[in-house]
Amino acid sequence: MSIMMLDQQHLIFILCLTYACHGSSSASLRVDTKEIAPNVRMPVMSIGVGGLEHQDAHDIVANWLGLGGTGIDTALNYNNQEQVQQAMAESGVAREDLFLTTKIPDCNVSNTVQNIEKDLILLDTSYIDLLLIHGPRNGNCVESWKILETFYRSNKTRAIGVRSE
């Protein structure tokens, strides 16, 4: 298997062949969005940073935002929120122009609140655009969901859901 390094323009071209997006010769990217909740539009393509080394997460998010991408997907389990947050802060892109998805590990009710609050702190944000239960297991998912609803009602998250396995 060979890996070819691509410049921004070629990367945009390849992404747009695969996904619904619009690139221009100036190496900017506009990704289509879909409404997932009232007044919440999610990009149909986001950059994910799961399983990466800390510095890679920063660089990947920084490059993605530099291309004009807005969707970022992380999770508490990835242990790279600080690097994601640093790239977001350095980008100069306003928080309200980004779409931030993060995930709590499971349905362990005793940790649900602290996991969400920890994510908010590590990502240095007052709200999460899409908050997911990463794995609907290990605990009481009905009660964990009720906690997510509480965060939704308090505007700490704009949409909630469950990641399917």
Steps between C-alpha positions, in 0.01 A plus 500: 500500500639839407401831649504805282521846653241734354492875495184673622352540153533128419366401841193716446446346158515145639271584791250661268496199268395291798283738701260786442723803513614790289864597456659781310841556354589713803515187721179574687240243586127533556325190627124461467297475820186317610258601771520245783292687758303825495742776394799264512678437170777242500767475229460177303875454536715564806858423592539227760797474732444171680797281579761753395804624683453835670706703255328334205159601636610863520651502152208318339244739649717803418538389137129420472400841631761662276331337201168646605355190668276564798399160640721344768434159657675400822416303814596494863656155447741640240681706764580778254246772576770743609677463165171538313418809707843649434459457124152653517630800696798554269283482187333834557167344399217616725360224720149552361636425150626157607302181555645305791398141563624314805408180675481376856625142544188307605183498711670494841262741674739571786748651248268655241484852645871519582592364155294766323635777722855373449451510123370857518801604707762320289349634177474847660149553373170594659307260277536192283318488167438124506549292814486124456513197725798322346396149594148428621613250763638474854228650710157648473464661157150633576632696798810614308272622220299702752823667610581585136150651473578717804814632330296558182234698689775711664648582155828323579439282194302581188418139405537158664518145376650153522789373290412162360753224521 
